[in-house]
């Protein structure tokens, strides 16, 4: 069974619908208090219950493969999930059922003003604005999946599901391989192969079960997993396993490093550090994607940052209080 690591950081200054609020640093506890994270930033992700949540400050949730949360209970779960505060509720002036505006001057759906996990939830089910309108950032959600490769029988034999949607298959092959750039085999037609025979495996596949293979998608085929050596990539709703890092905080740690790389997200930067036994800490800038791996903890050379740079130490559940389920 495969799971994806999730860790993140955030910092924002908020004005809550005309009233000034101070931003507090908040500890986020995810899925039964498995991991603590501070200073969450827009674009970061967190898994809670069956959903993965992200805070988005422009465009629409759907741009990133998430969905806009337009049900009241779902929004309450979302703001609690992304903040880690299961007592979080609505802003004091919100009417029962949410604000009624249908204008483009407010963000549609579930929001946190300024993208701050310290803000109260504000729900605009009928509004028409994009994420970030009037500084109301979307809280988006999507089902978080666990993936596995299966060489015989069907996904359903093991309590998983056969992946028969194209985007879901792309997510699955990337999730199970850990390669966010993985795509389709060169000869695959748009939408997948059209065969409906029993000579190919139905659904999402990797030939030979190898995570080095390109994805191949047979939505109409009728064969079991392993047919013609096409192994199923199966999925089921689950939660991500958090990485084992201290809460990411704003700051930097000048000095020697193991080198830098470009990473799309904080969790990708931490994942790269996890893959290097010599890496003990990271610094990361979301705006540029710059990720530095350190052969030391950041503490001894820590200084404050004037930009979006954050730092975090790698450790274990024994060395970092409150952190468990290390990758």
N, C-alpha and C positions, 0 to 999 in steps of 0.2 A: 504494500500500500504506500502511496506516495502522498506527501503533503508539501505545501509551499510555505516558506518562512515569511513572516510578516513582522516588521518593526517600523517605527516612524517617529517624526518629531514635528512640532508646530509652534509658531509664534505669530500673534496678530494683535493689533490694537483695534478696539471696537467702539462704535457708537450704536446703541441699540434703539433704532427708530426714533432718533432725535434726543435720546437721553444718554449722557456720557456714562460709560461703565469702565471700571478698571479691570485689566486683564490679570488673572491669577494664573500661576503655574498649577496645572492639574495633573495628577497622576492618573493614568488610564490603566485600569485592570481589565484584562481581556479574558473571556470565557473561564469563569470560575477563578478569577484572580491568578491566571497563569503568568502574566508578564506586566511589568509596570513601565509606563512611558510618560515623559513630560513634554510640554511645549509642542503640541501637535500642529503641523502645518498643512495647509490645503494641499491636496494631492496625495496625502499620506493615507494609508489603509490600515484597517484593523478588522479582525474577524471576531464575531460575536454571534451566538446562537448559530442558525444555519446560514446567516448572511455575512458577507464581507461589506464593510462600509467605507466610503471615502468622502472627503470634503472637497468640493470643487468650486473654484472661484470664477469660472467663465464658461461660456458655451452651455452644453446640456449634459446631463448624466450619461445619456445614450451615446455621446461622442466617444466615451471610454469603455463602452460595453456594460455600463451600469444601467439602472432604471431610476426614473424620477419617482420618489415616494409620495403618493397622493392619497394614502389612507391614514387616518388619524392615529390608530394604534400602531401602525407600521412606523410612522414618524416618531412616536414616543420611544419605540424600541430602538430606532436608528440613533436618536440623539443620546440615548443611554448607552448604546453599544459603542459609539464612536468616542464618547467621553469617559466610559468606564464607571459612570456614576448612576447607579440604579435608582437613585432618588430624584434625578433630574426631571424637571417638568417644564411647564409652559411659562412664558413671560406673563407678568401679572395682568396686562391689559388685553390678552388674547381672549376673544369670545369663545364660547363653547363650540367645538367643531372647527375652530380655526378662523382666521381673518377672511372676510367675504369678498375682498376686492378682486376684480377680474381684469385689472389694468396691467399694462406692460411695465409699470413702475415698481413692481415687486416681483421677486423670484418665485416661480411656480414650485409648489411642493414643500418639502421639509427643509428648513433652513436653520443655520446658526449665524447670527450677525457677526460680521468680521471674520467668519471662519473660526471663531474662538470656542473651544470646548468649555470655556468658562461661562459662555452666554446661555441664557435660557432658550429653549426651543421656540420657534415661531413657524407656524404652519399656514401656508397660503395655497389651498387646494385649487383655487380657480384663477390665480394670477397667471400672467402670460410672459413674465420676464425671464431672461436667461439667468443662469447661475452668476452671482456677483452683482446683479442689479441692485442699486442702492446699498451695496456692500452686504447684501444677504447672500451668503454662500450656501450652495446646495449640500445637503447630506444625502448621498446617493447609496444605493445598495445593489448587490447582486448575490445570487446564491453562490456560496463557496463550495467547491467540489474537492473531493479526494479522488485520485486517479490510480488505476492499476492496469498493468498489461496482462492479458489472459490468452493462453495458448490453446485452449480447448473448451468445448462446451459453449456457454453463453455468459455474458456479463451478469445476467439475472440469477444464474446459479449461485453466485457469491454475494447477492444482495446489492449489486451495482446495476447500472442501466446501460443499455447500448446507446451510443451517441449517434444520433441520426440527423443532427442539424450542423450545417457547415461551419458556422462560427464556433459552435460548441466543440467541434472536432479540432479546430485550430487551437482553441484554448487548451484542449486536452493534450494534444501532442506537445505543446509548449510546457504545460504544467508537469507532465510526466517526465519530460526530458530536462527541465530546468533551463531550456534554451528559448528565450523570448523572441528570437529571430527565426525560429524554425518555421518552415513553410511546406508547400506541397511539392510532390515529385513533378519533374519538368513536363511529363506527358499528360498530367491530369487536366481534363477539361474544366471550364468554369462550372462550379456547382458540384463537381465530383464526377466519378465514372458512372456511366448510365446502365451498366449491366444489371440484369435482374436474375442472373443464373445462380445456381448453388455452387458454382466453381470459384466464387469469391466470397470473402467474409463480409457480412453485413455491417455497415457502420464505419466507425473510425478505426483506422489500422496503422500499424507500423510493420513493415515487412521483416520477418525474422524476429520480431519482438525487440528489435534494436532501437535504442533511443538515438542512435546515430543516423537512422534512416529518415528520409523525408516522409511526411504524412501522406496517406492515400485514403480517400474517402469513397465508400461504396454504399450510398444511402438506400439503394433498391436491391442490392444483392441478398441472397438467401442463405449463404453458407455460414457455418459455425465459426467461432474463433479458431484460428489455426489453419483454416482451409487454404490450400496452396501456399502455406507458410505466412499468411497474413494474420498477425496477432491482433486481437481487439485491444483498443484503448478504451477502458470502461471508466465510468464516473459514478459517484454518489455524493449527495449533499453531505457536507461535513464541516470541519473547521480547519483553519490553517494552524500549523505548529509554529509558535513564535520563536524567533531566534533568541539566543541567550546573550543579551547585551544590557548594560546599564541604561537607565533612561537617557535618551538623547537630549542634550541641553545646548543652548546657544553658546558658542565659544570656539576657540581654536587652540592648537598646541604646536607652536613653531618649533622647528628642529628637524632632526633626521627622520626619514620615513623609508618604508620598503618600496615606495614608488606610488605612482598615481595611475588611475584609469578613469574612463568615463562611464558612469552608471546612471541609468534612467531614474532610479529611486533610491531612497535611503536604504530600504530593505535589500536592494540589489548590491549596494555597497557593503552592507553587513554580511550578506551571503558570500561575497568575494573574500571578506576577511575570514569567515568561517572555513573557507576552503584552504586557507594558508595557516598551518600550525604555528608559524612564527608571528602571525598578526595578533596583537593584543588590544588594539584600539583603532578607531577610524575617525577621520574628519570628513565632512561631506557638505557640499554646497549644491542645493537643489537647483538654483538658477542656471548653473553651468554644467551640472552633473559631475563635477570634479570630486573624485573619491580618493583619499589618501589612506594607505594602510600603515600603521605604526607598529614598530617592534617593541613598544613600551606602552604603558597606560598614559593617557593624556594628562593626568593630574599634575605631574611634576612641572610641566611647562604650560599649564593652562592659562590663557588670557581671554578676556572678553572679546567678542567680535562685533564689528560695526555693520556686518552684512548678514546673510542668511546661513553662515557656517554653523554647523553643529558638530558635537563630539560625543563619542560613546565608547565605553570599554567593553571588551569581550570578557566573558567569565563563565562561571557555572552557577547552578542554583545554590551551591554552597558558598560561593565567594560574593555573589550579588544578592543581597537580601530581597526576597519577594519575587525572584525570577526563577521559573522552572521550565520544564519541557525544552531543554536546549536542543538546537538542531544537531 
